[in-house]
């Protein structure tokens, strides 16, 4: 299970720290990765990119993988 505080999320958050959107790309969210990268780059031109940069890091750290349908409540 991939939830808050897992190693995968920590790695994704660190990746987003260096390159906004890279953490989302690692987690498989292509559209989010592109949006974070472009918005951060555009807003750095007016010195507000840090807002999207931090948002990218926090989003990667709080990511929860979607559950597979039908297998959610079963334990084996």
TANOR-V184703 format. One record per pair of residues at least 24 apart in sequence whose C-alpha atoms are under 10 Angstrom apart, sorted by the first residue. I is the first residue (numbers start at 1). J is the second residue. D is the distance in Angstrom with one decimal. If there is no record, write none. Layout:
BEGIN
I;J;D, I;J;D
END
This chain:
BEGIN
1;64;8.4, 1;65;7.6, 1;66;9.6, 1;67;8.7, 2;62;9.9, 2;63;7.9, 2;64;5.8, 2;65;5.7, 2;66;8.9, 2;67;9.5, 3;61;8.8, 3;62;7.2, 3;63;6.4, 3;64;4.7, 3;65;6.9, 3;66;9.9, 4;60;9.3, 4;61;6.4, 4;62;5.1, 4;63;6.5, 4;64;6.7, 4;65;9.9, 5;61;7.1, 5;62;7.7, 5;63;9.3, 5;64;10.0, 6;61;8.6, 6;62;9.5, 6;63;9.6, 6;64;9.7, 7;61;9.6, 8;60;9.3, 8;61;8.7, 8;63;9.4, 9;57;9.7, 9;58;9.8, 9;59;9.4, 9;60;6.1, 9;61;4.9, 9;62;7.1, 9;63;6.7, 9;64;8.7, 10;57;9.5, 10;60;8.0, 10;61;6.0, 10;62;9.2, 11;60;8.8, 11;61;8.4, 12;56;9.7, 12;57;7.9, 12;58;9.8, 12;59;9.3, 12;60;5.6, 12;61;6.7, 12;62;9.8, 12;63;9.2, 13;54;9.7, 13;56;7.8, 13;57;4.8, 13;58;6.9, 13;59;7.8, 13;60;5.0, 13;61;5.1, 13;62;8.8, 13;63;9.5, 14;57;7.3, 14;60;8.7, 14;61;8.7, 15;56;9.8, 15;57;8.1, 15;60;8.8, 16;53;7.6, 16;54;8.6, 16;55;9.4, 16;56;6.2, 16;57;5.1, 16;58;8.8, 16;59;9.2, 16;60;7.1, 16;61;9.2, 17;53;7.3, 17;54;7.7, 17;56;7.9, 17;57;5.8, 17;58;9.4, 17;60;9.6, 18;53;9.2, 18;57;9.3, 19;53;8.3, 19;56;9.2, 19;57;9.4, 20;49;9.8, 20;50;9.8, 20;52;8.0, 20;53;5.6, 20;54;8.4, 20;55;8.9, 20;56;5.8, 20;57;7.3, 20;60;9.7, 21;52;9.6, 21;53;8.4, 21;55;9.8, 21;56;6.1, 21;57;8.2, 21;59;9.4, 21;60;8.4, 22;56;8.8, 22;57;9.3, 22;60;8.9, 23;56;7.8, 23;57;7.5, 23;58;9.9, 23;59;8.7, 23;60;5.6, 23;61;8.5, 23;63;9.7, 24;56;7.9, 24;57;9.0, 24;59;8.0, 24;60;5.9, 24;61;9.5, 24;63;8.6, 25;60;9.4, 26;60;9.2, 27;60;8.0, 27;63;8.2, 27;64;9.5, 27;65;8.4, 28;65;9.6, 29;60;9.9, 32;56;9.0, 32;59;9.7, 33;60;9.9
END
